[in-house]
Amino acid sequence: MSQNEIKVFCPATVANVSCGFDVLGVALDSVGDEMIVRKVPQKGIKITKLTGQDLPKETLNNVAGVAGNAFLLASDYDGGFEIEIDKRIKPGSGIGSSAASSAGAVWAMNHLLGNPFSKTELVKFAMEGERLASDVAHADNVAPALFGGFTLVRSYSPLDIIDIPAPSELYVTIIHPQIEIKTSDSRKILKTTISMETGIKQWGNVGGLVAGLFKQDYDLIGRSLEDHIVEPIRSILIPGFDEVKKVSLEAGALGSGISGSGPSIFAFSKWEETAIKVGDAMKTVYDKIGIDYEIHVSKINMEGVKLL
């Protein structure tokens, strides 16, 4: 490829990670989109090719186009960009489909211009793609997609993102039942207030999870994967959720929960062989129910978006 054109891998992500609604996320290694981005003299963003999923190519109706436009407006670059997207993450899957496209586009543009913007600034641009997808400019998917590893959005105003290390033997198993849940719909059913008692439980778990990741304490990570706010409501939309969680823990998972807004369910395990065993256990639930599914087993992607 020329200096004016690059190909990138744009990772899938697990947002919320049970206890951290809208603030915690983690990047995956084995599943993601691929994107070719090239500099062109003509102003603006043009999506010239889109394969894999039936999504709009019009710039303002596509998350990569909207995020790219936000990037262009802030940059002093006079030209534009063309984007080709090989969309391998299904929209509505709960593993950051829109975030992968948004983050991949702005990361590639920044790279082609010599990296004038910081990762935190790139998150701001990518959040505009998320606003188009879900009506809310949240960062819990785009932050790990751009930073890699685990990320904590400490504050949205001003935007403050903390990257968190991941223990080397931590693996993620994802099962994606082939039903679609739109993020915008699954946000509408959430309560807007919580009790003090629920809040105390929840921030105890967020602190525990972050501490567990830093200390590489797998048991603490597992104990902290509890969600008292979102999961009790959203899990109603996911057939077989409680059973998947139960069999995952029985198969040796550290903990399990809803990936993003669902319907995907994630589980963390120590060691890849345990993660594969957990995937096999998850499969039995949907085989019984008769719902098609996809399974992904991945280590943590510590790089985020990367050159191919």
Phi, psi and omega in degrees: 000150181284172178292344180266006185215131176225157175245133183230154171263130183243106193287149165291160183218155171252118179261160179077317181046055182067283193272351190249058183307124178067001180236337181248146176200164180214143182267142179260158186255329191261357180221135181179174176269164169238148187214137171250128180235132179228146175283136175226156182289333182289137179296153172098178181245132178229126175268109188268340182206137178217112181240161174101319179221156180271090182231156181293142177265346180298133187309313187278354176254003181242134186298325179294322179294317181292315178296318178299320177298318179298320178298311183299318181300325182276342184270166176256022179281131184277340184268210180215193182221146169251142184232133169245130184241125170257098191273104183257348177260123182291135173299147178075015183270342182086010177238036168075043180298310182292326180294322181299315180293317181295312182292317180300317182297310185288326178296316182294317179298317179299317179299316182293336180262009178086024176058058178288338184251148176284166178299321180297320177295322178297323177301318179302316180294316182295329178299334178293327174295320178296325178299319178296318186286322190230008180073357180228131180275074180269159188241003189288345171262315185290331180296308177294329178299326182268324182271332189082166178062209175268145174225148174241125173273095183293325181208145175266335182219100359286157181293124183222111185246129181250125175269141189239134180291158177240138176299143190293336182263012181276127179236154179244133169250133179236132168245130182245095174297139189280061169233156182250133172237118180284134180304318182299322179289318185287343174282328184295333183275355183283147174287153181259353176229153176226161178282159176301319182300317179294318179301316180299315178300317186290314182286339170298319179289322178298313178298319180296319180294314179298316178297318180298321179293316180293321183275355185055041181259097187296323179295319178295319176303311181298315181296333185273351181278063179235135180235115181262359188247305189264315186302318181301331181271310185291332183297338178299330182281350187248109180300137175075010187302308184299321181293318178300317180297316181298311183290331177297313180295321179296329181278358175112006179294150176288323182183169186208157179188186179279135175273116181059231180264010181082177007276357180297145178241135180247157170219141173263142176222154169269123180084143182295321184295325176293318180299323178292318178298320178298317178301318179297321178294318178301318182304320185300327181294312183282335172299319180292316182288330181088031176252132176294156183206163168238147179239137174231134171241127187217146166277172180285133178271108185276353182263327190079214178303136181214158178291143174253000000 
